[in-house]
């Protein structure tokens, strides 16, 4: 369905396949499972019908309450619903779904279902799908393994999602508060801990920058870069450098912005790349800076 819709530009065919898939599962006298409700929701979302997707996720939540370890699945569905409501511009509903997820973090952060191999199991399905599959077909006694992400990082990611919803709803003051909580949690972890997995398009520093707290935003991205270098994460470092460049530019320090963006370009040009999409992003950021600085020949060179 995604191939027809996004790659081939055939939304009509994608909708036809989504309808066939849904009809193959919904039959008289047959009760849908949690996993099937989720798959139907995903099908509708992929063809641009988020209303139907939300309906089936709501059904999945009700069914999950009847399954072993259903709270894990409920949490992942709340995340999907929050993101979908956010895309629809229903920020209150999105924040409500995030609040529901938050209530489950403490109870679900540790036992994540270990990978298992079985016919027709989609390895890209998220953790909740594996749990429901296991509990619905008699495998609920399999062993669990701990999540690699500390609970502090999971909470930091939650606060960042909340900050995005608040910022989009116009409540920037609360978004800043949530962002500060995310930063505090992320860097309360020991040295060598992984970076929190924030949205690339919105991190705690972005809310701070929007509120004019540029010094604080720059401090956050410096910490992110240091942590990335500590754990030898080049993607994490270049992401922090891009954000640092933007924050320095916004604070009227083009030389510092240029230095950070140039470092991001150097990373993007390293083997096994360059990865075209990422290199294009860093070159675009640097070119835009040169354009704003009235350095037109350099900007043209970078854009071309």
Secondary structure per residue as TSV (DSSP state, phi and psi in degrees):
chain	resnum	aa	ss	phi	psi
A	1	X	-	360.0	-45.8
A	2	X	H	-63.6	-36.3
A	3	X	I	-63.4	-46.0
A	4	X	I	-63.9	-40.8
A	5	X	I	-76.3	-50.7
A	6	X	I	-92.9	-40.3
A	7	X	I	-85.0	-40.9
A	8	X	S	-99.1	-9.4
A	9	X	-	65.7	39.0
A	10	X	-	-121.7	72.5
A	11	X	H	-61.6	-29.8
A	12	X	H	-64.6	-45.8
A	13	X	H	-65.7	-37.9
A	14	X	H	-61.7	-42.7
A	15	X	H	-64.5	-38.5
A	16	X	H	-62.9	-43.8
A	17	X	H	-67.4	-37.2
A	18	X	H	-62.3	-41.5
A	19	X	H	-66.0	-41.9
A	20	X	H	-63.1	-42.2
A	21	X	H	-63.8	-44.5
A	22	X	H	-61.8	-44.8
A	23	X	H	-65.2	-30.1
A	24	X	H	-67.9	-22.4
A	25	X	H	-97.5	-34.0
A	26	X	-	-91.7	101.6
A	27	X	-	-130.0	149.8
A	28	X	T	-56.2	133.9
A	29	X	T	80.2	-0.6
A	30	X	-	-108.9	129.4
A	31	X	-	-94.4	127.8
A	32	X	-	-68.3	147.3
A	33	X	-	-92.5	170.9
A	34	X	H	-59.6	-45.7
A	35	X	H	-62.3	-39.0
A	36	X	H	-67.8	-39.0
A	37	X	H	-60.6	-40.5
A	38	X	H	-64.9	-43.3
A	39	X	H	-65.1	-39.1
A	40	X	H	-64.9	-42.0
A	41	X	H	-59.0	-44.4
A	42	X	H	-62.2	-37.0
A	43	X	H	-64.1	-46.5
A	44	X	H	-65.1	-38.7
A	45	X	H	-63.8	-38.1
A	46	X	H	-67.3	-22.8
A	47	X	T	-104.9	15.7
A	48	X	T	79.1	31.6
A	49	X	-	-122.4	70.4
A	50	X	H	-64.5	-25.8
A	51	X	H	-62.5	-46.0
A	52	X	H	-65.9	-37.1
A	53	X	H	-60.2	-44.9
A	54	X	H	-64.2	-36.5
A	55	X	H	-60.5	-45.7
A	56	X	H	-73.7	-31.0
A	57	X	H	-66.8	-35.0
A	58	X	H	-63.3	-40.5
A	59	X	H	-64.6	-39.0
A	60	X	H	-62.0	-39.2
A	61	X	H	-62.3	-42.2
A	62	X	H	-65.3	-42.6
A	63	X	H	-67.6	-33.6
A	64	X	H	-63.0	-27.5
A	65	X	T	-66.8	-17.8
A	66	X	T	-96.0	-3.8
A	67	X	S	-105.1	153.1
A	68	X	T	-58.5	144.1
A	69	X	T	46.7	37.2
A	70	X	H	-66.4	-19.8
A	71	X	H	-62.7	-32.7
A	72	X	H	-63.2	-43.6
A	73	X	H	-68.5	-40.9
A	74	X	H	-57.6	-40.4
A	75	X	H	-61.4	-45.7
A	76	X	H	-66.6	-35.1
A	77	X	H	-68.5	-39.4
A	78	X	H	-59.5	-39.0
A	79	X	H	-61.9	-46.0
A	80	X	H	-62.7	-42.1
A	81	X	H	-67.4	-40.1
A	82	X	H	-60.8	-43.4
A	83	X	H	-65.8	-39.9
A	84	X	H	-67.2	-44.4
A	85	X	H	-60.3	-37.9
A	86	X	H	-61.8	-45.0
A	87	X	H	-63.4	-30.1
A	88	X	H	-82.2	-8.4
A	89	X	T	84.1	10.2
A	90	X	-	-92.8	79.9
A	91	X	H	-69.7	-34.3
A	92	X	H	-63.6	-43.4
A	93	X	H	-66.1	-37.6
A	94	X	H	-63.3	-45.5
A	95	X	H	-65.2	-36.6
A	96	X	H	-62.6	-42.6
A	97	X	H	-65.5	-36.9
A	98	X	H	-65.4	-39.3
A	99	X	H	-61.7	-39.4
A	100	X	H	-64.6	-39.3
A	101	X	H	-64.6	-42.9
A	102	X	H	-58.0	-35.6
A	103	X	H	-65.5	-16.9
A	104	X	H	-103.3	-11.4
A	105	X	H	-59.6	-47.7
A	106	X	H	-60.2	-32.8
A	107	X	H	-90.4	-10.0
A	108	X	H	-126.6	0.4
A	109	X	S	-70.4	-27.0
A	110	X	S	-92.5	-57.1
A	111	X	E	-81.0	98.6
A	112	X	E	-101.3	144.0
A	113	X	E	-70.9	130.9
A	114	X	-	-71.0	151.4
A	115	X	-	-62.6	137.1
A	116	X	-	-137.4	155.8
A	117	X	-	-110.0	132.3
A	118	X	-	-158.6	154.9
A	119	X	T	-57.8	139.6
A	120	X	T	68.3	8.6
A	121	X	-	-83.6	124.0
A	122	X	-	-85.8	114.7
A	123	X	T	-65.8	-15.9
A	124	X	T	-86.7	-7.1
A	125	X	S	-64.1	145.4
A	126	X	-	-80.5	174.8
A	127	X	H	-52.9	-40.3
A	128	X	H	-61.8	-34.1
A	129	X	H	-62.1	-43.7
A	130	X	H	-61.8	-40.1
A	131	X	H	-63.1	-46.3
A	132	X	H	-66.7	-40.7
A	133	X	H	-57.9	-43.7
A	134	X	H	-65.2	-45.4
A	135	X	H	-73.5	-24.1
A	136	X	H	-88.6	-15.3
A	137	X	T	-121.5	26.1
A	138	X	T	86.2	13.7
A	139	X	-	-110.2	24.9
A	140	X	T	-71.7	-5.3
A	141	X	T	-94.2	5.8
A	142	X	S	-62.9	160.5
A	143	X	-	-77.5	151.3
A	144	X	E	-106.0	159.4
A	145	X	E	-129.6	156.0
A	146	X	E	-77.3	149.1
A	147	X	-	-66.6	146.4
A	148	X	S	-77.3	-19.1
A	149	X	S	-88.6	122.0
A	150	X	-	-60.0	156.9
A	151	X	H	-62.7	-28.6
A	152	X	H	-60.7	-39.1
A	153	X	H	-71.4	-38.9
A	154	X	H	-63.3	-39.4
A	155	X	H	-69.9	-37.5
A	156	X	H	-60.7	-42.6
A	157	X	H	-64.4	-37.5
A	158	X	H	-64.2	-45.3
A	159	X	H	-62.0	-34.1
A	160	X	H	-68.1	-40.8
A	161	X	H	-62.8	-39.5
A	162	X	H	-64.1	-42.7
A	163	X	H	-59.6	-39.6
A	164	X	H	-62.4	-46.7
A	165	X	H	-61.2	-41.3
A	166	X	H	-67.7	-41.2
A	167	X	H	-63.6	-43.3
A	168	X	H	-67.8	-28.6
A	169	X	T	-80.6	-4.0
A	170	X	T	94.7	2.3
A	171	X	-	-97.4	72.8
A	172	X	H	-68.6	-32.4
A	173	X	H	-61.7	-45.6
A	174	X	H	-70.3	-32.3
A	175	X	H	-62.2	-40.0
A	176	X	H	-64.3	-41.8
A	177	X	H	-60.6	-45.8
A	178	X	H	-64.0	-38.6
A	179	X	H	-65.2	-39.8
A	180	X	H	-65.2	-35.7
A	181	X	H	-64.7	-40.9
A	182	X	H	-61.3	-45.2
A	183	X	H	-63.1	-44.6
A	184	X	H	-59.3	-43.9
A	185	X	H	-68.8	-43.5
A	186	X	H	-59.6	-42.4
A	187	X	T	-96.7	13.5
A	188	X	T	-86.4	-6.8
A	189	X	S	-81.8	157.2
A	190	X	-	-65.7	157.1
A	191	X	T	-54.9	142.6
A	192	X	T	91.6	-4.0
A	193	X	-	-73.6	149.9
A	194	X	-	-61.9	160.4
A	195	X	-	-74.5	148.2
A	196	X	-	-65.0	143.3
A	197	X	-	-92.9	78.1
A	198	X	-	-82.5	164.6
A	199	X	B	-61.0	139.1
A	200	X	T	-67.3	-28.4
A	201	X	T	-89.9	-6.1
A	202	X	B	-155.8	116.8
A	203	X	-	-125.4	168.9
A	204	X	H	-53.4	-36.4
A	205	X	H	-64.6	-26.1
A	206	X	H	-68.0	-41.5
A	207	X	H	-64.3	-40.2
A	208	X	H	-63.1	-42.7
A	209	X	H	-65.0	-40.2
A	210	X	H	-61.7	-32.5
A	211	X	T	-85.5	2.8
A	212	X	T	85.6	5.8
A	213	X	-	-89.4	63.4
A	214	X	H	-69.7	-37.2
A	215	X	H	-61.3	-41.0
A	216	X	H	-68.4	-40.1
A	217	X	H	-63.5	-43.5
A	218	X	H	-62.9	-40.9
A	219	X	H	-60.9	-39.7
A	220	X	H	-63.7	-46.8
A	221	X	H	-69.9	-29.7
A	222	X	H	-63.8	-41.8
A	223	X	H	-63.8	-40.9
A	224	X	H	-61.7	-41.5
A	225	X	H	-65.9	-43.0
A	226	X	H	-62.0	-42.1
A	227	X	H	-64.8	-40.5
A	228	X	H	-62.3	-42.1
A	229	X	H	-68.1	-34.7
A	230	X	H	-62.3	-40.3
A	231	X	T	-97.2	7.4
A	232	X	T	59.2	47.0
A	233	X	-	-106.5	98.3
A	234	X	H	-64.7	-41.1
A	235	X	H	-59.7	-40.4
A	236	X	H	-65.6	-37.6
A	237	X	H	-68.9	-46.0
A	238	X	H	-66.0	-33.8
A	239	X	H	-63.0	-43.9
A	240	X	H	-65.1	-37.6
A	241	X	H	-65.1	-40.9
A	242	X	H	-60.1	-45.8
A	243	X	H	-66.6	-39.0
A	244	X	H	-62.3	-43.1
A	245	X	H	-57.7	-44.2
A	246	X	H	-65.4	-41.7
A	247	X	H	-67.8	-41.3
A	248	X	H	-65.0	-40.4
A	249	X	H	-62.0	-42.0
A	250	X	H	-66.2	-29.0
A	251	X	T	-89.6	7.6
A	252	X	T	79.2	30.2
A	253	X	-	-123.9	75.8
A	254	X	H	-64.7	-32.3
A	255	X	H	-65.4	-42.8
A	256	X	H	-66.6	-39.3
A	257	X	H	-61.6	-45.2
A	258	X	H	-62.1	-43.5
A	259	X	H	-61.1	-43.9
A	260	X	H	-68.6	-39.9
A	261	X	H	-69.5	-35.8
A	262	X	H	-63.5	-38.7
A	263	X	H	-64.9	-36.2
A	264	X	H	-64.6	-41.8
A	265	X	H	-61.8	-41.4
A	266	X	H	-60.5	-42.4
A	267	X	H	-63.3	-43.6
A	268	X	H	-66.3	-19.5
A	269	X	T	-94.7	1.1
A	270	X	S	-76.5	153.2
A	271	X	T	-61.0	152.8
A	272	X	T	-83.4	11.2
A	273	X	-	-74.8	-150.2
A	274	X	-	-77.5	146.1
A	275	X	-	-82.4	116.7
A	276	X	H	-56.2	-45.8
A	277	X	H	-62.0	-43.7
A	278	X	H	-71.8	-41.2
A	279	X	H	-62.8	-40.5
A	280	X	H	-60.6	-39.4
A	281	X	H	-64.1	-46.7
A	282	X	H	-69.4	-37.5
A	283	X	H	-65.7	-38.4
A	284	X	H	-64.0	-42.5
A	285	X	H	-63.6	-43.3
A	286	X	H	-68.7	-42.2
A	287	X	H	-62.1	-39.2
A	288	X	H	-64.3	-38.8
A	289	X	H	-62.1	-45.7
A	290	X	H	-64.2	-35.9
A	291	X	H	-64.0	-44.5
A	292	X	H	-67.2	-25.9
A	293	X	T	-87.3	7.0
A	294	X	T	64.8	23.1
A	295	X	-	-95.1	74.2
A	296	X	H	-65.1	-43.1
A	297	X	H	-60.4	-41.1
A	298	X	H	-68.1	-39.8
A	299	X	H	-62.0	-44.2
A	300	X	H	-61.6	-40.8
A	301	X	H	-60.2	-41.8
A	302	X	H	-72.7	-38.0
A	303	X	H	-68.8	-35.4
A	304	X	-	-80.0	360.0
